[in-house]
Amino acid sequence: MALQDWIGYAAATLTTASFLPQALLTLRTRDVSGISLGMYSSFTVGVALWLVYGIGLGEWPIIFANAVTLTLACIILATKIRYGKPNSDSQGKT
């Protein structure tokens, strides 16, 4: 395995692992008050697109990292949708 592959796997592991504590905390507390629905929706779609990109290239570090991150992001997003309350100051604004 080439050095750049090892760097890719290390980067994938570190960035993906950083989502695990947030996902676990969100599931445990169901506190999603600090999570923006718009931002997290965009982020989740972006990660899904990175996954498709990685699959297209056949690059396993990109595929692995984004498959795991997408799973965690979907868990957090689903929790936000299910337990999040709309902000009273944002209702009615476009």
PDB file of N, CA, C and O in Angstrom:
ATOM      1  N   MET A   1       0.850  -1.175   0.000  1.00  0.00           N
ATOM      2  CA  MET A   1       0.000   0.000   0.000  1.00  0.00           C
ATOM      3  C   MET A   1       0.898   1.241   0.000  1.00  0.00           C
ATOM      4  O   MET A   1       1.877   1.310   0.743  1.00  0.00           O
ATOM      5  N   ALA A   2       0.555   2.203  -0.830  1.00  0.00           N
ATOM      6  CA  ALA A   2       1.348   3.423  -0.971  1.00  0.00           C
ATOM      7  C   ALA A   2       1.145   4.342   0.224  1.00  0.00           C
ATOM      8  O   ALA A   2       0.136   4.268   0.926  1.00  0.00           O
ATOM      9  N   LEU A   3       2.126   5.208   0.438  1.00  0.00           N
ATOM     10  CA  LEU A   3       2.071   6.164   1.543  1.00  0.00           C
ATOM     11  C   LEU A   3       0.812   7.032   1.457  1.00  0.00           C
ATOM     12  O   LEU A   3       0.185   7.318   2.477  1.00  0.00           O
ATOM     13  N   GLN A   4       0.446   7.448   0.252  1.00  0.00           N
ATOM     14  CA  GLN A   4      -0.747   8.295   0.125  1.00  0.00           C
ATOM     15  C   GLN A   4      -2.012   7.551   0.542  1.00  0.00           C
ATOM     16  O   GLN A   4      -2.954   8.176   1.027  1.00  0.00           O
ATOM     17  N   ASP A   5      -2.055   6.223   0.363  1.00  0.00           N
ATOM     18  CA  ASP A   5      -3.194   5.444   0.837  1.00  0.00           C
ATOM     19  C   ASP A   5      -3.250   5.439   2.361  1.00  0.00           C
ATOM     20  O   ASP A   5      -4.322   5.581   2.949  1.00  0.00           O
ATOM     21  N   TRP A   6      -2.103   5.277   2.989  1.00  0.00           N
ATOM     22  CA  TRP A   6      -2.051   5.299   4.454  1.00  0.00           C
ATOM     23  C   TRP A   6      -2.497   6.661   4.980  1.00  0.00           C
ATOM     24  O   TRP A   6      -3.226   6.747   5.968  1.00  0.00           O
ATOM     25  N   ILE A   7      -2.051   7.718   4.311  1.00  0.00           N
ATOM     26  CA  ILE A   7      -2.472   9.067   4.715  1.00  0.00           C
ATOM     27  C   ILE A   7      -3.982   9.212   4.548  1.00  0.00           C
ATOM     28  O   ILE A   7      -4.648   9.781   5.414  1.00  0.00           O
ATOM     29  N   GLY A   8      -4.525   8.707   3.451  1.00  0.00           N
ATOM     30  CA  GLY A   8      -5.967   8.753   3.228  1.00  0.00           C
ATOM     31  C   GLY A   8      -6.745   8.005   4.289  1.00  0.00           C
ATOM     32  O   GLY A   8      -7.756   8.501   4.786  1.00  0.00           O
ATOM     33  N   TYR A   9      -6.283   6.814   4.639  1.00  0.00           N
ATOM     34  CA  TYR A   9      -6.971   6.035   5.678  1.00  0.00           C
ATOM     35  C   TYR A   9      -6.858   6.710   7.037  1.00  0.00           C
ATOM     36  O   TYR A   9      -7.812   6.697   7.815  1.00  0.00           O
ATOM     37  N   ALA A  10      -5.698   7.304   7.335  1.00  0.00           N
ATOM     38  CA  ALA A  10      -5.537   8.011   8.612  1.00  0.00           C
ATOM     39  C   ALA A  10      -6.476   9.212   8.672  1.00  0.00           C
ATOM     40  O   ALA A  10      -7.130   9.438   9.690  1.00  0.00           O
ATOM     41  N   ALA A  11      -6.545   9.979   7.589  1.00  0.00           N
ATOM     42  CA  ALA A  11      -7.438  11.134   7.542  1.00  0.00           C
ATOM     43  C   ALA A  11      -8.894  10.686   7.667  1.00  0.00           C
ATOM     44  O   ALA A  11      -9.674  11.294   8.399  1.00  0.00           O
ATOM     45  N   ALA A  12      -9.252   9.630   6.954  1.00  0.00           N
ATOM     46  CA  ALA A  12     -10.617   9.107   7.011  1.00  0.00           C
ATOM     47  C   ALA A  12     -10.978   8.664   8.422  1.00  0.00           C
ATOM     48  O   ALA A  12     -12.069   8.957   8.911  1.00  0.00           O
ATOM     49  N   THR A  13     -10.074   7.968   9.062  1.00  0.00           N
ATOM     50  CA  THR A  13     -10.326   7.482  10.416  1.00  0.00           C
ATOM     51  C   THR A  13     -10.507   8.635  11.391  1.00  0.00           C
ATOM     52  O   THR A  13     -11.441   8.626  12.193  1.00  0.00           O
ATOM     53  N   LEU A  14      -9.633   9.619  11.331  1.00  0.00           N
ATOM     54  CA  LEU A  14      -9.708  10.734  12.270  1.00  0.00           C
ATOM     55  C   LEU A  14     -10.951  11.597  12.056  1.00  0.00           C
ATOM     56  O   LEU A  14     -11.635  11.945  13.019  1.00  0.00           O
ATOM     57  N   THR A  15     -11.244  11.942  10.815  1.00  0.00           N
ATOM     58  CA  THR A  15     -12.398  12.811  10.580  1.00  0.00           C
ATOM     59  C   THR A  15     -13.713  12.080  10.843  1.00  0.00           C
ATOM     60  O   THR A  15     -14.671  12.679  11.331  1.00  0.00           O
ATOM     61  N   THR A  16     -13.759  10.802  10.522  1.00  0.00           N
ATOM     62  CA  THR A  16     -14.978  10.036  10.761  1.00  0.00           C
ATOM     63  C   THR A  16     -15.170   9.773  12.248  1.00  0.00           C
ATOM     64  O   THR A  16     -16.284   9.894  12.758  1.00  0.00           O
ATOM     65  N   ALA A  17     -14.120   9.422  12.936  1.00  0.00           N
ATOM     66  CA  ALA A  17     -14.203   9.156  14.382  1.00  0.00           C
ATOM     67  C   ALA A  17     -14.647  10.396  15.151  1.00  0.00           C
ATOM     68  O   ALA A  17     -15.238  10.282  16.224  1.00  0.00           O
ATOM     69  N   SER A  18     -14.368  11.578  14.610  1.00  0.00           N
ATOM     70  CA  SER A  18     -14.761  12.802  15.306  1.00  0.00           C
ATOM     71  C   SER A  18     -16.280  12.949  15.381  1.00  0.00           C
ATOM     72  O   SER A  18     -16.780  13.678  16.238  1.00  0.00           O
ATOM     73  N   PHE A  19     -17.014  12.283  14.516  1.00  0.00           N
ATOM     74  CA  PHE A  19     -18.478  12.349  14.538  1.00  0.00           C
ATOM     75  C   PHE A  19     -19.089  11.405  15.560  1.00  0.00           C
ATOM     76  O   PHE A  19     -20.215  11.635  16.003  1.00  0.00           O
ATOM     77  N   LEU A  20     -18.403  10.377  15.937  1.00  0.00           N
ATOM     78  CA  LEU A  20     -18.969   9.377  16.839  1.00  0.00           C
ATOM     79  C   LEU A  20     -19.413   9.962  18.180  1.00  0.00           C
ATOM     80  O   LEU A  20     -20.531   9.673  18.607  1.00  0.00           O
ATOM     81  N   PRO A  21     -18.596  10.772  18.869  1.00  0.00           N
ATOM     82  CA  PRO A  21     -19.067  11.327  20.144  1.00  0.00           C
ATOM     83  C   PRO A  21     -20.337  12.170  19.999  1.00  0.00           C
ATOM     84  O   PRO A  21     -21.226  12.103  20.848  1.00  0.00           O
ATOM     85  N   GLN A  22     -20.425  12.969  18.916  1.00  0.00           N
ATOM     86  CA  GLN A  22     -21.623  13.792  18.712  1.00  0.00           C
ATOM     87  C   GLN A  22     -22.849  12.921  18.474  1.00  0.00           C
ATOM     88  O   GLN A  22     -23.921  13.190  19.016  1.00  0.00           O
ATOM     89  N   ALA A  23     -22.691  11.884  17.668  1.00  0.00           N
ATOM     90  CA  ALA A  23     -23.819  10.983  17.391  1.00  0.00           C
ATOM     91  C   ALA A  23     -24.277  10.294  18.670  1.00  0.00           C
ATOM     92  O   ALA A  23     -25.476  10.215  18.935  1.00  0.00           O
ATOM     93  N   LEU A  24     -23.342   9.800  19.456  1.00  0.00           N
ATOM     94  CA  LEU A  24     -23.700   9.122  20.705  1.00  0.00           C
ATOM     95  C   LEU A  24     -24.366  10.073  21.690  1.00  0.00           C
ATOM     96  O   LEU A  24     -25.358   9.718  22.326  1.00  0.00           O
ATOM     97  N   LEU A  25     -23.821  11.288  21.817  1.00  0.00           N
ATOM     98  CA  LEU A  25     -24.403  12.280  22.720  1.00  0.00           C
ATOM     99  C   LEU A  25     -25.809  12.664  22.264  1.00  0.00           C
ATOM    100  O   LEU A  25     -26.724  12.781  23.080  1.00  0.00           O
ATOM    101  N   THR A  26     -25.973  12.859  20.971  1.00  0.00           N
ATOM    102  CA  THR A  26     -27.287  13.225  20.444  1.00  0.00           C
ATOM    103  C   THR A  26     -28.303  12.121  20.691  1.00  0.00           C
ATOM    104  O   THR A  26     -29.438  12.396  21.080  1.00  0.00           O
ATOM    105  N   LEU A  27     -27.905  10.885  20.470  1.00  0.00           N
ATOM    106  CA  LEU A  27     -28.821   9.769  20.722  1.00  0.00           C
ATOM    107  C   LEU A  27     -29.152   9.631  22.201  1.00  0.00           C
ATOM    108  O   LEU A  27     -30.297   9.364  22.565  1.00  0.00           O
ATOM    109  N   ARG A  28     -28.159   9.813  23.044  1.00  0.00           N
ATOM    110  CA  ARG A  28     -28.368   9.644  24.478  1.00  0.00           C
ATOM    111  C   ARG A  28     -29.244  10.748  25.064  1.00  0.00           C
ATOM    112  O   ARG A  28     -30.145  10.471  25.857  1.00  0.00           O
ATOM    113  N   THR A  29     -28.988  11.984  24.682  1.00  0.00           N
ATOM    114  CA  THR A  29     -29.697  13.111  25.293  1.00  0.00           C
ATOM    115  C   THR A  29     -30.894  13.595  24.476  1.00  0.00           C
ATOM    116  O   THR A  29     -31.803  14.232  25.007  1.00  0.00           O
ATOM    117  N   ARG A  30     -30.883  13.290  23.198  1.00  0.00           N
ATOM    118  CA  ARG A  30     -31.887  13.800  22.255  1.00  0.00           C
ATOM    119  C   ARG A  30     -31.940  15.323  22.250  1.00  0.00           C
ATOM    120  O   ARG A  30     -32.942  15.918  21.854  1.00  0.00           O
ATOM    121  N   ASP A  31     -30.858  15.942  22.691  1.00  0.00           N
ATOM    122  CA  ASP A  31     -30.745  17.401  22.680  1.00  0.00           C
ATOM    123  C   ASP A  31     -30.164  17.831  21.338  1.00  0.00           C
ATOM    124  O   ASP A  31     -28.978  17.643  21.069  1.00  0.00           O
ATOM    125  N   VAL A  32     -31.001  18.395  20.525  1.00  0.00           N
ATOM    126  CA  VAL A  32     -30.594  18.834  19.192  1.00  0.00           C
ATOM    127  C   VAL A  32     -30.742  20.350  19.049  1.00  0.00           C
ATOM    128  O   VAL A  32     -30.753  20.880  17.938  1.00  0.00           O
ATOM    129  N   SER A  33     -30.853  21.030  20.172  1.00  0.00           N
ATOM    130  CA  SER A  33     -31.103  22.471  20.146  1.00  0.00           C
ATOM    131  C   SER A  33     -29.958  23.255  19.504  1.00  0.00           C
ATOM    132  O   SER A  33     -30.181  24.330  18.948  1.00  0.00           O
ATOM    133  N   GLY A  34     -28.754  22.734  19.575  1.00  0.00           N
ATOM    134  CA  GLY A  34     -27.614  23.436  19.002  1.00  0.00           C
ATOM    135  C   GLY A  34     -27.294  23.038  17.575  1.00  0.00           C
ATOM    136  O   GLY A  34     -26.265  23.442  17.033  1.00  0.00           O
ATOM    137  N   ILE A  35     -28.163  22.252  16.962  1.00  0.00           N
ATOM    138  CA  ILE A  35     -27.908  21.755  15.620  1.00  0.00           C
ATOM    139  C   ILE A  35     -28.841  22.463  14.639  1.00  0.00           C
ATOM    140  O   ILE A  35     -30.059  22.466  14.818  1.00  0.00           O
ATOM    141  N   SER A  36     -28.263  23.056  13.614  1.00  0.00           N
ATOM    142  CA  SER A  36     -29.039  23.733  12.580  1.00  0.00           C
ATOM    143  C   SER A  36     -29.545  22.700  11.575  1.00  0.00           C
ATOM    144  O   SER A  36     -28.754  21.951  11.003  1.00  0.00           O
ATOM    145  N   LEU A  37     -30.851  22.659  11.362  1.00  0.00           N
ATOM    146  CA  LEU A  37     -31.437  21.716  10.415  1.00  0.00           C
ATOM    147  C   LEU A  37     -30.942  21.981   8.998  1.00  0.00           C
ATOM    148  O   LEU A  37     -30.611  21.043   8.272  1.00  0.00           O
ATOM    149  N   GLY A  38     -30.888  23.239   8.603  1.00  0.00           N
ATOM    150  CA  GLY A  38     -30.413  23.581   7.263  1.00  0.00           C
ATOM    151  C   GLY A  38     -28.962  23.186   7.046  1.00  0.00           C
ATOM    152  O   GLY A  38     -28.617  22.601   6.019  1.00  0.00           O
ATOM    153  N   MET A  39     -28.118  23.504   8.010  1.00  0.00           N
ATOM    154  CA  MET A  39     -26.699  23.180   7.891  1.00  0.00           C
ATOM    155  C   MET A  39     -26.504  21.672   7.862  1.00  0.00           C
ATOM    156  O   MET A  39     -25.750  21.158   7.036  1.00  0.00           O
ATOM    157  N   TYR A  40     -27.166  20.974   8.742  1.00  0.00           N
ATOM    158  CA  TYR A  40     -26.955  19.522   8.820  1.00  0.00           C
ATOM    159  C   TYR A  40     -27.548  18.804   7.617  1.00  0.00           C
ATOM    160  O   TYR A  40     -27.027  17.774   7.188  1.00  0.00           O
ATOM    161  N   SER A  41     -28.631  19.340   7.071  1.00  0.00           N
ATOM    162  CA  SER A  41     -29.190  18.765   5.842  1.00  0.00           C
ATOM    163  C   SER A  41     -28.204  18.927   4.693  1.00  0.00           C
ATOM    164  O   SER A  41     -27.948  17.978   3.951  1.00  0.00           O
ATOM    165  N   SER A  42     -27.653  20.125   4.547  1.00  0.00           N
ATOM    166  CA  SER A  42     -26.655  20.380   3.498  1.00  0.00           C
ATOM    167  C   SER A  42     -25.418  19.517   3.695  1.00  0.00           C
ATOM    168  O   SER A  42     -24.887  18.959   2.736  1.00  0.00           O
ATOM    169  N   PHE A  43     -24.963  19.409   4.929  1.00  0.00           N
ATOM    170  CA  PHE A  43     -23.790  18.611   5.230  1.00  0.00           C
ATOM    171  C   PHE A  43     -24.021  17.151   4.853  1.00  0.00           C
ATOM    172  O   PHE A  43     -23.156  16.516   4.250  1.00  0.00           O
ATOM    173  N   THR A  44     -25.187  16.623   5.211  1.00  0.00           N
ATOM    174  CA  THR A  44     -25.496  15.221   4.937  1.00  0.00           C
ATOM    175  C   THR A  44     -25.550  14.952   3.435  1.00  0.00           C
ATOM    176  O   THR A  44     -25.038  13.934   2.970  1.00  0.00           O
ATOM    177  N   VAL A  45     -26.162  15.848   2.680  1.00  0.00           N
ATOM    178  CA  VAL A  45     -26.187  15.694   1.223  1.00  0.00           C
ATOM    179  C   VAL A  45     -24.766  15.774   0.662  1.00  0.00           C
ATOM    180  O   VAL A  45     -24.407  15.016  -0.239  1.00  0.00           O
ATOM    181  N   GLY A  46     -23.971  16.686   1.191  1.00  0.00           N
ATOM    182  CA  GLY A  46     -22.578  16.807   0.753  1.00  0.00           C
ATOM    183  C   GLY A  46     -21.785  15.537   0.997  1.00  0.00           C
ATOM    184  O   GLY A  46     -21.024  15.102   0.132  1.00  0.00           O
ATOM    185  N   VAL A  47     -21.954  14.942   2.160  1.00  0.00           N
ATOM    186  CA  VAL A  47     -21.264  13.688   2.467  1.00  0.00           C
ATOM    187  C   VAL A  47     -21.731  12.573   1.534  1.00  0.00           C
ATOM    188  O   VAL A  47     -20.929  11.754   1.087  1.00  0.00           O
ATOM    189  N   ALA A  48     -23.026  12.547   1.244  1.00  0.00           N
ATOM    190  CA  ALA A  48     -23.549  11.540   0.305  1.00  0.00           C
ATOM    191  C   ALA A  48     -22.908  11.715  -1.072  1.00  0.00           C
ATOM    192  O   ALA A  48     -22.570  10.731  -1.730  1.00  0.00           O
ATOM    193  N   LEU A  49     -22.742  12.954  -1.501  1.00  0.00           N
ATOM    194  CA  LEU A  49     -22.099  13.207  -2.787  1.00  0.00           C
ATOM    195  C   LEU A  49     -20.627  12.816  -2.775  1.00  0.00           C
ATOM    196  O   LEU A  49     -20.120  12.299  -3.770  1.00  0.00           O
ATOM    197  N   TRP A  50     -19.936  13.055  -1.668  1.00  0.00           N
ATOM    198  CA  TRP A  50     -18.541  12.596  -1.535  1.00  0.00           C
ATOM    199  C   TRP A  50     -18.471  11.080  -1.628  1.00  0.00           C
ATOM    200  O   TRP A  50     -17.538  10.533  -2.216  1.00  0.00           O
ATOM    201  N   LEU A  51     -19.451  10.405  -1.053  1.00  0.00           N
ATOM    202  CA  LEU A  51     -19.488   8.945  -1.131  1.00  0.00           C
ATOM    203  C   LEU A  51     -19.650   8.492  -2.582  1.00  0.00           C
ATOM    204  O   LEU A  51     -18.943   7.593  -3.038  1.00  0.00           O
ATOM    205  N   VAL A  52     -20.569   9.107  -3.294  1.00  0.00           N
ATOM    206  CA  VAL A  52     -20.770   8.776  -4.710  1.00  0.00           C
ATOM    207  C   VAL A  52     -19.487   9.052  -5.496  1.00  0.00           C
ATOM    208  O   VAL A  52     -19.096   8.255  -6.349  1.00  0.00           O
ATOM    209  N   TYR A  53     -18.846  10.161  -5.213  1.00  0.00           N
ATOM    210  CA  TYR A  53     -17.582  10.522  -5.861  1.00  0.00           C
ATOM    211  C   TYR A  53     -16.517   9.460  -5.590  1.00  0.00           C
ATOM    212  O   TYR A  53     -15.826   9.016  -6.507  1.00  0.00           O
ATOM    213  N   GLY A  54     -16.392   9.063  -4.341  1.00  0.00           N
ATOM    214  CA  GLY A  54     -15.412   8.034  -3.979  1.00  0.00           C
ATOM    215  C   GLY A  54     -15.694   6.709  -4.664  1.00  0.00           C
ATOM    216  O   GLY A  54     -14.773   6.025  -5.112  1.00  0.00           O
ATOM    217  N   ILE A  55     -16.963   6.350  -4.745  1.00  0.00           N
ATOM    218  CA  ILE A  55     -17.337   5.113  -5.437  1.00  0.00           C
ATOM    219  C   ILE A  55     -16.957   5.221  -6.913  1.00  0.00           C
ATOM    220  O   ILE A  55     -16.421   4.275  -7.491  1.00  0.00           O
ATOM    221  N   GLY A  56     -17.234   6.371  -7.519  1.00  0.00           N
ATOM    222  CA  GLY A  56     -16.882   6.576  -8.918  1.00  0.00           C
ATOM    223  C   GLY A  56     -15.391   6.447  -9.181  1.00  0.00           C
ATOM    224  O   GLY A  56     -14.977   5.939 -10.223  1.00  0.00           O
ATOM    225  N   LEU A  57     -14.591   6.908  -8.232  1.00  0.00           N
ATOM    226  CA  LEU A  57     -13.141   6.810  -8.373  1.00  0.00           C
ATOM    227  C   LEU A  57     -12.599   5.450  -7.937  1.00  0.00           C
ATOM    228  O   LEU A  57     -11.484   5.071  -8.296  1.00  0.00           O
ATOM    229  N   GLY A  58     -13.394   4.728  -7.164  1.00  0.00           N
ATOM    230  CA  GLY A  58     -12.914   3.467  -6.609  1.00  0.00           C
ATOM    231  C   GLY A  58     -11.879   3.666  -5.520  1.00  0.00           C
ATOM    232  O   GLY A  58     -11.016   2.813  -5.315  1.00  0.00           O
ATOM    233  N   GLU A  59     -11.961   4.793  -4.818  1.00  0.00           N
ATOM    234  CA  GLU A  59     -10.994   5.136  -3.768  1.00  0.00           C
ATOM    235  C   GLU A  59     -11.553   4.748  -2.403  1.00  0.00           C
ATOM    236  O   GLU A  59     -12.446   5.406  -1.869  1.00  0.00           O
ATOM    237  N   TRP A  60     -11.008   3.668  -1.852  1.00  0.00           N
ATOM    238  CA  TRP A  60     -11.535   3.128  -0.604  1.00  0.00           C
ATOM    239  C   TRP A  60     -11.434   4.055   0.597  1.00  0.00           C
ATOM    240  O   TRP A  60     -12.343   4.038   1.428  1.00  0.00           O
ATOM    241  N   PRO A  61     -10.385   4.867   0.746  1.00  0.00           N
ATOM    242  CA  PRO A  61     -10.404   5.797   1.888  1.00  0.00           C
ATOM    243  C   PRO A  61     -11.580   6.770   1.828  1.00  0.00           C
ATOM    244  O   PRO A  61     -12.192   7.070   2.853  1.00  0.00           O
ATOM    245  N   ILE A  62     -11.896   7.262   0.626  1.00  0.00           N
ATOM    246  CA  ILE A  62     -13.020   8.183   0.468  1.00  0.00           C
ATOM    247  C   ILE A  62     -14.342   7.446   0.692  1.00  0.00           C
ATOM    248  O   ILE A  62     -15.244   7.967   1.348  1.00  0.00           O
ATOM    249  N   ILE A  63     -14.449   6.245   0.151  1.00  0.00           N
ATOM    250  CA  ILE A  63     -15.671   5.452   0.307  1.00  0.00           C
ATOM    251  C   ILE A  63     -15.902   5.119   1.775  1.00  0.00           C
ATOM    252  O   ILE A  63     -16.999   5.338   2.290  1.00  0.00           O
ATOM    253  N   PHE A  64     -14.901   4.602   2.445  1.00  0.00           N
ATOM    254  CA  PHE A  64     -15.019   4.205   3.849  1.00  0.00           C
ATOM    255  C   PHE A  64     -15.399   5.387   4.727  1.00  0.00           C
ATOM    256  O   PHE A  64     -16.358   5.321   5.496  1.00  0.00           O
ATOM    257  N   ALA A  65     -14.638   6.468   4.607  1.00  0.00           N
ATOM    258  CA  ALA A  65     -14.870   7.627   5.472  1.00  0.00           C
ATOM    259  C   ALA A  65     -16.276   8.179   5.279  1.00  0.00           C
ATOM    260  O   ALA A  65     -16.971   8.475   6.250  1.00  0.00           O
ATOM    261  N   ASN A  66     -16.684   8.315   4.048  1.00  0.00           N
ATOM    262  CA  ASN A  66     -17.977   8.942   3.793  1.00  0.00           C
ATOM    263  C   ASN A  66     -19.144   8.015   4.044  1.00  0.00           C
ATOM    264  O   ASN A  66     -20.233   8.490   4.368  1.00  0.00           O
ATOM    265  N   ALA A  67     -18.967   6.715   3.908  1.00  0.00           N
ATOM    266  CA  ALA A  67     -20.034   5.774   4.249  1.00  0.00           C
ATOM    267  C   ALA A  67     -20.316   5.823   5.749  1.00  0.00           C
ATOM    268  O   ALA A  67     -21.474   5.865   6.165  1.00  0.00           O
ATOM    269  N   VAL A  68     -19.270   5.817   6.547  1.00  0.00           N
ATOM    270  CA  VAL A  68     -19.446   5.862   8.002  1.00  0.00           C
ATOM    271  C   VAL A  68     -19.959   7.235   8.431  1.00  0.00           C
ATOM    272  O   VAL A  68     -20.881   7.329   9.242  1.00  0.00           O
ATOM    273  N   THR A  69     -19.364   8.298   7.889  1.00  0.00           N
ATOM    274  CA  THR A  69     -19.803   9.646   8.249  1.00  0.00           C
ATOM    275  C   THR A  69     -21.246   9.883   7.831  1.00  0.00           C
ATOM    276  O   THR A  69     -22.003  10.521   8.563  1.00  0.00           O
ATOM    277  N   LEU A  70     -21.639   9.380   6.664  1.00  0.00           N
ATOM    278  CA  LEU A  70     -23.021   9.530   6.218  1.00  0.00           C
ATOM    279  C   LEU A  70     -23.981   8.826   7.173  1.00  0.00           C
ATOM    280  O   LEU A  70     -25.048   9.355   7.484  1.00  0.00           O
ATOM    281  N   THR A  71     -23.611   7.654   7.633  1.00  0.00           N
ATOM    282  CA  THR A  71     -24.448   6.938   8.599  1.00  0.00           C
ATOM    283  C   THR A  71     -24.627   7.754   9.870  1.00  0.00           C
ATOM    284  O   THR A  71     -25.746   7.914  10.358  1.00  0.00           O
ATOM    285  N   LEU A  72     -23.529   8.267  10.403  1.00  0.00           N
ATOM    286  CA  LEU A  72     -23.597   9.065  11.633  1.00  0.00           C
ATOM    287  C   LEU A  72     -24.361  10.366  11.410  1.00  0.00           C
ATOM    288  O   LEU A  72     -25.159  10.770  12.255  1.00  0.00           O
ATOM    289  N   ALA A  73     -24.119  11.024  10.275  1.00  0.00           N
ATOM    290  CA  ALA A  73     -24.815  12.276   9.978  1.00  0.00           C
ATOM    291  C   ALA A  73     -26.316  12.037   9.828  1.00  0.00           C
ATOM    292  O   ALA A  73     -27.122  12.855  10.271  1.00  0.00           O
ATOM    293  N   CYS A  74     -26.694  10.921   9.207  1.00  0.00           N
ATOM    294  CA  CYS A  74     -28.120  10.595   9.057  1.00  0.00           C
ATOM    295  C   CYS A  74     -28.770  10.340  10.411  1.00  0.00           C
ATOM    296  O   CYS A  74     -29.921  10.717  10.629  1.00  0.00           O
ATOM    297  N   ILE A  75     -28.046   9.709  11.311  1.00  0.00           N
ATOM    298  CA  ILE A  75     -28.569   9.482  12.665  1.00  0.00           C
ATOM    299  C   ILE A  75     -28.827  10.815  13.356  1.00  0.00           C
ATOM    300  O   ILE A  75     -29.886  11.021  13.950  1.00  0.00           O
ATOM    301  N   ILE A  76     -27.857  11.717  13.277  1.00  0.00           N
ATOM    302  CA  ILE A  76     -28.012  13.024  13.918  1.00  0.00           C
ATOM    303  C   ILE A  76     -29.134  13.814  13.248  1.00  0.00           C
ATOM    304  O   ILE A  76     -29.953  14.428  13.932  1.00  0.00           O
ATOM    305  N   LEU A  77     -29.177  13.804  11.918  1.00  0.00           N
ATOM    306  CA  LEU A  77     -30.216  14.527  11.192  1.00  0.00           C
ATOM    307  C   LEU A  77     -31.607  13.972  11.510  1.00  0.00           C
ATOM    308  O   LEU A  77     -32.548  14.738  11.711  1.00  0.00           O
ATOM    309  N   ALA A  78     -31.737  12.655  11.554  1.00  0.00           N
ATOM    310  CA  ALA A  78     -33.026  12.041  11.883  1.00  0.00           C
ATOM    311  C   ALA A  78     -33.454  12.407  13.302  1.00  0.00           C
ATOM    312  O   ALA A  78     -34.636  12.635  13.561  1.00  0.00           O
ATOM    313  N   THR A  79     -32.500  12.460  14.208  1.00  0.00           N
ATOM    314  CA  THR A  79     -32.807  12.852  15.586  1.00  0.00           C
ATOM    315  C   THR A  79     -33.255  14.307  15.631  1.00  0.00           C
ATOM    316  O   THR A  79     -34.186  14.655  16.358  1.00  0.00           O
ATOM    317  N   LYS A  80     -32.588  15.156  14.851  1.00  0.00           N
ATOM    318  CA  LYS A  80     -32.976  16.572  14.788  1.00  0.00           C
ATOM    319  C   LYS A  80     -34.396  16.702  14.250  1.00  0.00           C
ATOM    320  O   LYS A  80     -35.198  17.463  14.791  1.00  0.00           O
ATOM    321  N   ILE A  81     -34.707  15.968  13.194  1.00  0.00           N
ATOM    322  CA  ILE A  81     -36.042  16.049  12.601  1.00  0.00           C
ATOM    323  C   ILE A  81     -37.102  15.530  13.575  1.00  0.00           C
ATOM    324  O   ILE A  81     -38.183  16.107  13.695  1.00  0.00           O
ATOM    325  N   ARG A  82     -36.783  14.448  14.258  1.00  0.00           N
ATOM    326  CA  ARG A  82     -37.770  13.844  15.152  1.00  0.00           C
ATOM    327  C   ARG A  82     -37.959  14.630  16.442  1.00  0.00           C
ATOM    328  O   ARG A  82     -39.092  14.820  16.885  1.00  0.00           O
ATOM    329  N   TYR A  83     -36.866  15.093  17.056  1.00  0.00           N
ATOM    330  CA  TYR A  83     -36.958  15.705  18.381  1.00  0.00           C
ATOM    331  C   TYR A  83     -36.755  17.212  18.396  1.00  0.00           C
ATOM    332  O   TYR A  83     -36.987  17.858  19.418  1.00  0.00           O
ATOM    333  N   GLY A  84     -36.326  17.779  17.274  1.00  0.00           N
ATOM    334  CA  GLY A  84     -36.096  19.221  17.228  1.00  0.00           C
ATOM    335  C   GLY A  84     -37.404  19.978  17.209  1.00  0.00           C
ATOM    336  O   GLY A  84     -38.391  19.537  16.620  1.00  0.00           O
ATOM    337  N   LYS A  85     -37.392  21.111  17.854  1.00  0.00           N
ATOM    338  CA  LYS A  85     -38.563  21.977  17.859  1.00  0.00           C
ATOM    339  C   LYS A  85     -38.233  23.179  16.990  1.00  0.00           C
ATOM    340  O   LYS A  85     -37.122  23.706  17.050  1.00  0.00           O
ATOM    341  N   PRO A  86     -39.194  23.616  16.182  1.00  0.00           N
ATOM    342  CA  PRO A  86     -38.919  24.814  15.381  1.00  0.00           C
ATOM    343  C   PRO A  86     -38.689  26.019  16.275  1.00  0.00           C
ATOM    344  O   PRO A  86     -39.339  26.178  17.309  1.00  0.00           O
ATOM    345  N   ASN A  87     -37.771  26.849  15.870  1.00  0.00           N
ATOM    346  CA  ASN A  87     -37.513  28.090  16.628  1.00  0.00           C
ATOM    347  C   ASN A  87     -38.672  29.042  16.420  1.00  0.00           C
ATOM    348  O   ASN A  87     -39.112  29.270  15.293  1.00  0.00           O
ATOM    349  N   SER A  88     -39.160  29.593  17.515  1.00  0.00           N
ATOM    350  CA  SER A  88     -40.295  30.505  17.412  1.00  0.00           C
ATOM    351  C   SER A  88     -39.917  31.778  16.658  1.00  0.00           C
ATOM    352  O   SER A  88     -40.776  32.410  16.043  1.00  0.00           O
ATOM    353  N   ASP A  89     -38.627  32.165  16.699  1.00  0.00           N
ATOM    354  CA  ASP A  89     -38.232  33.371  16.008  1.00  0.00           C
ATOM    355  C   ASP A  89     -38.012  33.154  14.516  1.00  0.00           C
ATOM    356  O   ASP A  89     -37.855  34.125  13.777  1.00  0.00           O
ATOM    357  N   SER A  90     -37.995  31.919  14.060  1.00  0.00           N
ATOM    358  CA  SER A  90     -37.784  31.656  12.644  1.00  0.00           C
ATOM    359  C   SER A  90     -39.082  31.278  11.925  1.00  0.00           C
ATOM    360  O   SER A  90     -39.085  31.120  10.704  1.00  0.00           O
ATOM    361  N   GLN A  91     -40.166  31.136  12.659  1.00  0.00           N
ATOM    362  CA  GLN A  91     -41.424  30.754  12.028  1.00  0.00           C
ATOM    363  C   GLN A  91     -41.973  31.940  11.228  1.00  0.00           C
ATOM    364  O   GLN A  91     -41.982  33.084  11.683  1.00  0.00           O
ATOM    365  N   GLY A  92     -42.423  31.615  10.033  1.00  0.00           N
ATOM    366  CA  GLY A  92     -43.025  32.648   9.214  1.00  0.00           C
ATOM    367  C   GLY A  92     -42.018  33.416   8.375  1.00  0.00           C
ATOM    368  O   GLY A  92     -42.419  34.197   7.511  1.00  0.00           O
ATOM    369  N   LYS A  93     -40.712  33.222   8.600  1.00  0.00           N
ATOM    370  CA  LYS A  93     -39.698  33.906   7.805  1.00  0.00           C
ATOM    371  C   LYS A  93     -39.346  33.045   6.615  1.00  0.00           C
ATOM    372  O   LYS A  93     -39.415  31.818   6.676  1.00  0.00           O
ATOM    373  N   THR A  94     -38.970  33.695   5.538  1.00  0.00           N
ATOM    374  CA  THR A  94     -38.552  32.951   4.341  1.00  0.00           C
ATOM    375  C   THR A  94     -37.100  33.169   4.071  1.00  0.00           C
ATOM    376  O   THR A  94     -36.563  32.626   3.105  1.00  0.00           O
TER     377      THR A  94
END
